[in-house]
Every structure is written in C-alpha cells, then in structure tokens.
Amino acid sequence: MSESAPAADADVIVVGAGPAGSTTAFYLAQAGLNVLLLEKTRFPREKVCGDGLTPRAVKELIDMGVDIDAPGWIRNKGLRVIGGGLRLELPWPELSSYPGFGLVRTRMDFDEILAAHAERGGATVLQGVNVTGPVLDPRGGHIIGVTAKKDGEPVTYRSRLVVAADGNSTRMSLAMGLHRRDDRPMGVAVRTYFTSPRHDDDWLESWLELWDTDDDGQARLLPGYGWVFGVGDGTSNVGLGLLNTSEAFQHLDYRDLLRRWVKNMPSEWGFSEESMTGPIRGAALPMAFNRQPHYTRGLVLVGDAGGMINPFNGEGIAYAMETGRIAAETIATALSGLTPAQQERALRAYPQTLKDVYGGYYTLGRLFVEAIGKPGVMGFLTRHGLPHPTLMRFALKLLANLTDRRGDAPDRIINALSKVTPPA
C-alpha cells in the first residue's frame, strides 16, 4: 500500500482504516470522489476481536467484491450453543437477503485486506498517520480537515468532509464535542489464542454460562457469553464478552475470569497456559448508538465511533461495514453538485437514516441486555430456552439480526417488533 502522498486536498478524509473506514473509503472512491484514508498504525496490526463473521458481514464482503474464496477464509455452518447441560447446533437461517454461511478471519490481516481493497477501488491509503485533531473553519466551526503526525512530523490534510472511523476512543468525535451516552450499554471483550486440535471446527461455538462468585462466595451467572472460534491455522480464538448491566461488571478481573473459564475445558482441547500463543487482550464494545448525533458540522460517524455494535450479540464488523456503506451513499449524494444548503440537508438526514435502519432493533437490544443483567434472568433463559430448538432458532434470528423483509413468521415477528419499538 501507499507509504506516502503529498498533503493534497481531498473530497473526503476518512480517519481509521478498520472495517468501517475502509468500507466507507471504498464506496466513496467508487462514486468518483477523491478519498484519503488515514491509518495511525502500519499493517499488519492486531485488533481485539472474536474474528467471527456472521452472514450479515459476509454479505457486505461479497457486495464489495472481496475474494472470500481466497486462502485463509474459514467458513462456518452456524452457531453451536452450550448451556444448562445442553448442546444445540443452530445452522445459519436460509434467507434470500443473506448468504447461508459465516466466516472466520483474524483481524491481523482482515483489516489490511479491506484497506487494500479500498485502495484498489481508488482510495489513497496512508499508513503511520496519527490524526491529532480537526481543522475547523473559523467562520462556522465546520471541520475542513485534520491535523496529524506522520513519522513524528506534523502535517495537515484538508477536505470537504471528514469521516470518523477511529473506533471506540474516537478522538475526532471527542474533539467535536460528541461524548459517550451513559444511557447506552457497554460491553467488554477479552480474548486470546490457543494452539488446539479444535482449530478447524466449522461451527462458531457460544457458551451461555459464565459463572463467578460474589463477595459472599455465592455463585452468580454473569450477563454475557464465552466463545470458541476455530481460526483454521492451528489455533482457536477463545474469549468472552460481558455487559455492564450487571452489578458485578465494575469489579471483575476479565482476564482472570477467562483463565478460570478455560481451565474447566477438556484438557485434550489444548486450552492451557502453555499452548497460549499470545497475551489476553481486551477492548470496549460501544453499543446501540452510544455516541450521537452521527453527523455534525462536517463530521460523519461510522462503526464503533458511533456506537454501532449490536447489543444483542456484540457484533461490530457487520455494522461497521453497513454504516460505512450508508455513510458513503449519503456523502456521495451530498457532494454531487448540490448547493451548500442542500448538501447540509442531505448530510443531516444521515442520523435519521441510521435510526430508520437500526433504531427500533437497537432499542429491543437495550431492553434485552437490561433484563439479562438482573439476577436470575440469564439462568432462567438458558434453562428454559435451550431445550426448545424452535425457540432457539427464533432467538438466533433475533440476536444475529438475520431476517428477510417478507420472510416466514419469525421474520415477520422480529421485523414488526423492530418497527414498532421507538428508535434508539
């Protein structure tokens, strides 16, 4: 990829070359715009993630033309759910809207693949450019570029619009006065890799019971889940995700909880300290539009920067790519020869577009995570849901947001619930 480019003006600067930023840049370039995609690190680089891609994310990859038949893409059939002494395999639903399979690809090269794809699509990609803040128009306070450091040297890039795709920490959003909403759920994910004979498992595996002990030594079931995802390269991605809707959230040592959890796994799986290939790493999961508005004064938010993660299951990559595509469509329309006032109206419609697409569903997700944070609820759902495969297939569709617009009865129920629920 490009290592240097002149500090030339661009139509749009995209800050951050994760899935959201690269998708945005790809579609903007395809629309004929001059796009500068700035990444603070250099590829390859690691990101904390489960590395599992549901059919929603697979659809975005296919639509972009990413070659998912190339080596390194591991397909999976669906979700294997374990809890309450039961084990249930739930295939991905057969839908016209989404493919019938998921994928696994580690973030060590997944983001690099998307950034390279954006570059081949016409975007200019600069690595090692750490954006430090916005450049504002003194007349109206609109963002007209960014300041950055490249190889330790200050540099300024100017543009007509800026897209914040810089993740949960999103320095750009904070600099523009957009702070995290405390009335939205947050999650934490921790994961590591083990060499394991389970590396080629063709099911994503989810464990619904994460146990801990309270101050009185009593066992308590935590709101969250553990996962075991085969990477196909001799290793498995093993981790857990927890929600802040439990009183225990602030006092947990997540890394220690992961260590204690895997100690209960069968020894033949190889999940031991000796077979761990790297440290346990953690990351925050900003959910359900936890930073708003998604457009203000020339800044457009996509992906984790706007808190786009699905509160039902902690999935972020699909929504990062989808919101990147939606943002690019909005921006391309706004910059297509309209007057400044018309451009601004088009851009200000972006937050409402996101609410129309995700708002009701995310509100359902907020209600769900608040419920499972209450003592006893998670255990009740696990005990009474898992014995009923039909109910669990409905739950998979709901939690993974996989429905057809004119689908079967479960699809219609989920779509109706999302439509009548007030947007997030």
Helices and strands as residue ranges (DSSP letters): E 10-15, H 19-30, E 35-39, E 52-53, H 55-64, E 74-76, E 78-83, E 86-91, E 102-104, H 107-120, E 124-127, E 129-136, E 143-150, E 153-164, H 171-175, E 186-195, G 197-200, E 204-207, E 211-213, E 219-221, E 224-230, E 235-243, G 249-251, H 254-263, G 267-269, G 273-275, E 281-286, E 295-296, E 299-301, G 303-306, H 317-334, H 340-348, H 350-354, I 355-359, H 360-372, H 377-385, H 389-400, H 409-420
